[in-house]
């Protein structure tokens, strides 16, 4: 109770008693303000915990070899690979061995050397020959990644991937289907070494030893139409490829 100088209470004298002053508190520091409302759980917190990690940038470049570009992972495609001409089968075998030794069967699935069955006429004999459709190239069915690119690119006999600039470009679906259809063709093609207008000699049949000129070529049937000189005029005769030979 407030008192005056004469010892009597101010209330008794009818005087207004001033309200007590509010205690001034200390303004919280910025760090404390930031911690306001947080509950301590006793767990140790690592700096950055609770915040989403920044997204990783996918690697699109393989070290060395002028930084080759790599396609996105996940889906298998057919890629064309340059190989030493004449050594396609050897390169294929080398690559398959690397796939086994490096356990890459889940990334590299098939290696193909495109060929077609051809009947070759030589020295009066028919021979079935597996002719390479694309000399100097092999096809690889693979999921493109840093690891699979490295396995293929560093196979002995491989020179490069076929692509745009440094980026391997996969074959389109219609392209690989056309190649596979050609490989699986049942009827072999006949390799015809003759040309229209070329002079030949008949070596078999009723016109044996006659000379003539090639007029038409039917490679599917393995036949030639030859203009044979008979009785002073040219007569068209259909002959098998085995029935003629080049004039030497």
DRENDO-1510 file (C-alpha; in Angstrom, 1 decimal, always signed):
<recs>
REC; n; res; u; v; w
REC; 1; UNK; +0.0; +0.0; +0.0 .
REC; 2; UNK; +1.4; +3.4; -1.0 .
REC; 3; UNK; +1.9; +6.0; +1.8 .
REC; 4; UNK; +2.4; +9.8; +1.7 .
REC; 5; UNK; +5.1; +11.7; +3.5 .
REC; 6; UNK; +2.9; +12.1; +6.6 .
REC; 7; UNK; +2.5; +8.4; +6.9 .
REC; 8; UNK; -1.1; +8.2; +5.8 .
REC; 9; UNK; -2.1; +5.9; +2.9 .
REC; 10; UNK; -2.7; +7.8; -0.4 .
REC; 11; UNK; -5.9; +5.9; -0.8 .
REC; 12; UNK; -7.2; +7.4; +2.4 .
REC; 13; UNK; -6.4; +10.8; +1.1 .
REC; 14; UNK; -8.3; +10.2; -2.1 .
REC; 15; UNK; -5.2; +10.2; -4.3 .
REC; 16; UNK; -4.9; +8.0; -7.4 .
REC; 17; UNK; -2.3; +5.3; -7.0 .
REC; 18; UNK; -0.2; +4.8; -10.2 .
REC; 19; UNK; -0.1; +1.3; -11.7 .
REC; 20; UNK; +3.1; -0.7; -11.2 .
REC; 21; UNK; +5.4; -0.6; -14.2 .
REC; 22; UNK; +5.6; -3.7; -16.3 .
REC; 23; UNK; +8.9; -5.6; -16.1 .
REC; 24; UNK; +10.8; -5.3; -19.3 .
REC; 25; UNK; +12.0; -8.6; -20.6 .
REC; 26; UNK; +15.1; -9.3; -22.7 .
REC; 27; UNK; +14.5; -9.5; -26.5 .
REC; 28; UNK; +15.3; -13.1; -27.7 .
REC; 29; UNK; +18.4; -13.4; -29.9 .
REC; 30; UNK; +17.8; -14.4; -33.5 .
REC; 31; UNK; +19.1; -17.9; -32.9 .
REC; 32; UNK; +16.8; -18.4; -29.9 .
REC; 33; UNK; +13.8; -17.1; -31.9 .
REC; 34; UNK; +14.6; -19.6; -34.6 .
REC; 35; UNK; +14.6; -22.4; -32.0 .
REC; 36; UNK; +11.3; -21.3; -30.5 .
REC; 37; UNK; +8.6; -24.0; -30.7 .
REC; 38; UNK; +11.0; -26.9; -31.3 .
REC; 39; UNK; +11.0; -29.8; -28.9 .
REC; 40; UNK; +14.2; -31.5; -28.0 .
REC; 41; UNK; +13.8; -35.3; -28.4 .
REC; 42; UNK; +17.3; -36.3; -27.3 .
REC; 43; UNK; +18.3; -37.4; -30.8 .
REC; 44; UNK; +21.4; -36.1; -32.4 .
REC; 45; UNK; +20.6; -34.3; -35.7 .
REC; 46; UNK; +23.0; -34.1; -38.6 .
REC; 47; UNK; +23.4; -30.8; -40.4 .
REC; 48; UNK; +21.0; -30.8; -43.4 .
REC; 49; UNK; +18.8; -33.6; -42.0 .
REC; 50; UNK; +15.2; -33.3; -42.8 .
REC; 51; UNK; +15.8; -31.4; -46.0 .
REC; 52; UNK; +15.4; -33.1; -49.4 .
REC; 53; UNK; +18.6; -33.9; -51.1 .
REC; 54; UNK; +19.3; -32.1; -54.4 .
REC; 55; UNK; +18.5; -34.3; -57.5 .
REC; 56; UNK; +21.5; -36.1; -58.9 .
REC; 57; UNK; +22.5; -35.2; -62.4 .
REC; 58; UNK; +22.6; -38.3; -64.5 .
REC; 59; UNK; +26.1; -39.0; -65.9 .
REC; 60; UNK; +26.0; -38.6; -69.7 .
REC; 61; UNK; +29.7; -38.8; -70.3 .
REC; 62; UNK; +32.2; -41.6; -70.0 .
REC; 63; UNK; +35.8; -40.6; -69.1 .
REC; 64; UNK; +38.3; -40.9; -71.9 .
REC; 65; UNK; +37.9; -41.4; -75.6 .
REC; 66; UNK; +36.8; -37.8; -76.1 .
REC; 67; UNK; +34.0; -38.1; -73.6 .
REC; 68; UNK; +31.5; -40.3; -75.4 .
REC; 69; UNK; +27.8; -39.5; -75.0 .
REC; 70; UNK; +25.6; -42.3; -73.5 .
REC; 71; UNK; +21.9; -42.8; -74.0 .
REC; 72; UNK; +19.5; -43.1; -71.1 .
REC; 73; UNK; +19.4; -46.4; -69.3 .
REC; 74; UNK; +16.5; -48.8; -68.9 .
REC; 75; UNK; +15.4; -49.9; -72.4 .
REC; 76; UNK; +17.2; -52.3; -74.7 .
REC; 77; UNK; +18.0; -51.2; -78.2 .
REC; 78; UNK; +20.0; -52.5; -81.2 .
REC; 79; UNK; +23.1; -50.5; -81.9 .
REC; 80; UNK; +25.5; -50.6; -84.9 .
REC; 81; UNK; +29.2; -51.0; -84.1 .
REC; 82; UNK; +32.2; -50.5; -86.4 .
REC; 83; UNK; +34.5; -53.6; -86.5 .
REC; 84; UNK; +37.5; -54.5; -88.5 .
REC; 85; UNK; +36.3; -55.7; -91.9 .
REC; 86; UNK; +36.8; -59.4; -92.4 .
REC; 87; UNK; +37.0; -60.0; -88.6 .
REC; 88; UNK; +33.3; -59.6; -87.7 .
REC; 89; UNK; +32.9; -63.1; -86.3 .
REC; 90; UNK; +36.1; -62.8; -84.3 .
REC; 91; UNK; +35.0; -59.5; -82.8 .
REC; 92; UNK; +31.6; -61.0; -82.0 .
REC; 93; UNK; +33.3; -63.9; -80.1 .
REC; 94; UNK; +35.6; -61.5; -78.3 .
REC; 95; UNK; +32.7; -59.4; -77.1 .
REC; 96; UNK; +30.7; -62.4; -75.9 .
REC; 97; UNK; +33.7; -63.5; -73.9 .
REC; 98; UNK; +33.9; -60.1; -72.3 .
REC; 99; UNK; +30.2; -60.2; -71.5 .
REC; 100; UNK; +30.7; -63.6; -69.7 .
REC; 101; UNK; +33.9; -62.5; -67.8 .
REC; 102; UNK; +32.5; -59.2; -66.7 .
REC; 103; UNK; +29.0; -60.5; -65.9 .
REC; 104; UNK; +27.1; -58.2; -68.2 .
REC; 105; UNK; +24.3; -60.5; -69.3 .
REC; 106; UNK; +21.8; -58.2; -67.8 .
REC; 107; UNK; +23.0; -55.3; -70.0 .
REC; 108; UNK; +24.3; -56.9; -73.2 .
REC; 109; UNK; +21.9; -59.5; -74.6 .
REC; 110; UNK; +22.8; -60.4; -78.2 .
REC; 111; UNK; +25.6; -59.8; -80.7 .
REC; 112; UNK; +24.7; -60.3; -84.4 .
REC; 113; UNK; +26.8; -60.5; -87.6 .
REC; 114; UNK; +24.2; -60.0; -90.3 .
REC; 115; UNK; +24.6; -62.6; -93.1 .
REC; 116; UNK; +22.5; -64.1; -95.9 .
REC; 117; UNK; +22.7; -67.5; -97.5 .
REC; 118; UNK; +23.9; -67.1; -101.1 .
REC; 119; UNK; +24.5; -69.7; -103.8 .
REC; 120; UNK; +27.7; -68.9; -105.5 .
REC; 121; UNK; +28.5; -70.4; -108.9 .
REC; 122; UNK; +32.3; -71.0; -109.3 .
REC; 123; UNK; +34.3; -73.4; -111.4 .
REC; 124; UNK; +31.1; -75.1; -112.6 .
REC; 125; UNK; +30.0; -75.8; -109.0 .
REC; 126; UNK; +27.2; -74.4; -106.8 .
REC; 127; UNK; +28.3; -73.5; -103.3 .
REC; 128; UNK; +26.3; -72.2; -100.4 .
REC; 129; UNK; +28.1; -69.2; -98.8 .
REC; 130; UNK; +27.2; -67.1; -95.8 .
REC; 131; UNK; +27.7; -63.6; -97.2 .
REC; 132; UNK; +28.0; -60.7; -94.8 .
REC; 133; UNK; +25.3; -58.2; -95.4 .
REC; 134; UNK; +27.1; -55.3; -93.8 .
REC; 135; UNK; +30.9; -55.9; -94.0 .
REC; 136; UNK; +32.7; -54.0; -91.3 .
REC; 137; UNK; +29.7; -53.9; -88.9 .
REC; 138; UNK; +28.1; -55.9; -86.1 .
REC; 139; UNK; +24.8; -55.4; -84.3 .
REC; 140; UNK; +24.6; -55.3; -80.5 .
REC; 141; UNK; +21.3; -55.6; -78.5 .
REC; 142; UNK; +22.0; -53.8; -75.2 .
REC; 143; UNK; +20.9; -51.4; -72.5 .
REC; 144; UNK; +23.1; -48.4; -73.0 .
REC; 145; UNK; +24.9; -47.3; -69.9 .
REC; 146; UNK; +28.4; -46.3; -68.9 .
REC; 147; UNK; +29.4; -49.9; -68.1 .
REC; 148; UNK; +27.9; -51.5; -71.1 .
REC; 149; UNK; +29.4; -48.9; -73.4 .
REC; 150; UNK; +32.8; -49.5; -71.9 .
REC; 151; UNK; +32.6; -53.3; -72.4 .
REC; 152; UNK; +31.6; -53.0; -76.1 .
REC; 153; UNK; +33.9; -50.1; -77.0 .
REC; 154; UNK; +37.0; -51.7; -75.5 .
REC; 155; UNK; +36.5; -55.1; -77.1 .
REC; 156; UNK; +39.4; -55.9; -79.4 .
REC; 157; UNK; +38.5; -55.2; -83.0 .
REC; 158; UNK; +35.8; -52.6; -82.2 .
REC; 159; UNK; +36.5; -49.1; -83.5 .
REC; 160; UNK; +33.4; -47.1; -82.6 .
REC; 161; UNK; +29.7; -46.9; -82.3 .
REC; 162; UNK; +27.6; -45.6; -85.2 .
REC; 163; UNK; +25.7; -42.5; -84.2 .
REC; 164; UNK; +25.3; -38.8; -84.4 .
REC; 165; UNK; +28.5; -37.1; -83.3 .
REC; 166; UNK; +29.7; -38.8; -80.2 .
REC; 167; UNK; +26.3; -40.2; -79.2 .
REC; 168; UNK; +25.4; -43.8; -80.2 .
REC; 169; UNK; +22.1; -43.8; -82.0 .
REC; 170; UNK; +19.9; -47.0; -81.8 .
REC; 171; UNK; +18.4; -48.6; -84.9 .
REC; 172; UNK; +14.7; -48.0; -85.5 .
REC; 173; UNK; +12.3; -50.9; -85.0 .
REC; 174; UNK; +11.5; -51.2; -88.7 .
REC; 175; UNK; +15.3; -51.3; -89.6 .
REC; 176; UNK; +16.1; -54.2; -87.3 .
REC; 177; UNK; +13.0; -56.1; -88.3 .
REC; 178; UNK; +14.1; -55.8; -92.0 .
REC; 179; UNK; +17.6; -57.1; -91.2 .
REC; 180; UNK; +16.2; -60.0; -89.2 .
REC; 181; UNK; +13.8; -60.9; -91.9 .
REC; 182; UNK; +16.6; -61.0; -94.4 .
REC; 183; UNK; +18.7; -63.3; -92.2 .
REC; 184; UNK; +15.8; -65.7; -91.7 .
REC; 185; UNK; +14.9; -65.9; -95.4 .
REC; 186; UNK; +14.6; -69.6; -96.3 .
REC; 187; UNK; +15.3; -69.3; -100.0 .
REC; 188; UNK; +19.0; -68.6; -100.6 .
REC; 189; UNK; +19.9; -65.9; -103.1 .
REC; 190; UNK; +22.0; -66.7; -106.2 .
REC; 191; UNK; +25.1; -64.6; -106.6 .
REC; 192; UNK; +25.2; -63.7; -110.3 .
REC; 193; UNK; +28.6; -62.6; -111.5 .
REC; 194; UNK; +27.5; -62.0; -115.1 .
REC; 195; UNK; +26.3; -58.7; -116.5 .
REC; 196; UNK; +23.9; -57.9; -119.4 .
REC; 197; UNK; +25.9; -57.7; -122.6 .
REC; 198; UNK; +28.7; -59.9; -121.5 .
REC; 199; UNK; +30.0; -62.6; -123.8 .
REC; 200; UNK; +29.8; -66.2; -122.6 .
REC; 201; UNK; +30.3; -69.7; -123.8 .
REC; 202; UNK; +27.7; -72.5; -123.3 .
REC; 203; UNK; +29.4; -75.5; -121.6 .
REC; 204; UNK; +26.5; -77.9; -121.1 .
REC; 205; UNK; +23.3; -78.9; -122.9 .
REC; 206; UNK; +22.2; -79.0; -126.5 .
REC; 207; UNK; +23.9; -75.7; -127.2 .
REC; 208; UNK; +27.3; -76.7; -125.8 .
REC; 209; UNK; +30.2; -74.8; -127.3 .
REC; 210; UNK; +28.0; -72.1; -128.7 .
REC; 211; UNK; +29.0; -68.5; -128.0 .
REC; 212; UNK; +26.4; -65.9; -127.0 .
REC; 213; UNK; +25.7; -62.7; -125.2 .
REC; 214; UNK; +23.8; -62.3; -121.9 .
REC; 215; UNK; +20.5; -60.6; -122.6 .
REC; 216; UNK; +18.6; -61.0; -119.3 .
REC; 217; UNK; +19.4; -62.2; -115.8 .
REC; 218; UNK; +16.9; -63.9; -113.4 .
REC; 219; UNK; +18.9; -64.1; -110.1 .
REC; 220; UNK; +15.9; -65.6; -108.1 .
REC; 221; UNK; +15.8; -68.6; -110.4 .
REC; 222; UNK; +19.5; -68.7; -111.2 .
REC; 223; UNK; +18.8; -68.4; -115.0 .
REC; 224; UNK; +20.2; -66.4; -117.8 .
REC; 225; UNK; +18.7; -65.6; -121.2 .
REC; 226; UNK; +21.5; -65.8; -123.7 .
REC; 227; UNK; +21.4; -64.7; -127.3 .
REC; 228; UNK; +23.1; -67.6; -129.1 .
REC; 229; UNK; +24.4; -67.1; -132.6 .
REC; 230; UNK; +22.7; -69.8; -134.7 .
REC; 231; UNK; +22.5; -69.9; -138.5 .
REC; 232; UNK; +23.7; -66.4; -138.8 .
REC; 233; UNK; +21.2; -64.8; -136.4 .
REC; 234; UNK; +20.8; -64.4; -132.6 .
REC; 235; UNK; +18.4; -66.8; -131.0 .
REC; 236; UNK; +17.3; -66.3; -127.3 .
REC; 237; UNK; +18.0; -69.4; -125.2 .
REC; 238; UNK; +17.3; -69.7; -121.4 .
REC; 239; UNK; +20.2; -71.4; -119.6 .
REC; 240; UNK; +21.1; -72.3; -116.1 .
REC; 241; UNK; +24.0; -70.4; -114.5 .
REC; 242; UNK; +25.9; -73.7; -114.4 .
REC; 243; UNK; +25.6; -74.1; -118.2 .
REC; 244; UNK; +27.7; -71.1; -119.1 .
REC; 245; UNK; +31.1; -69.6; -118.4 .
REC; 246; UNK; +32.9; -66.4; -119.2 .
REC; 247; UNK; +34.8; -66.1; -122.4 .
REC; 248; UNK; +38.5; -65.8; -121.5 .
</recs>
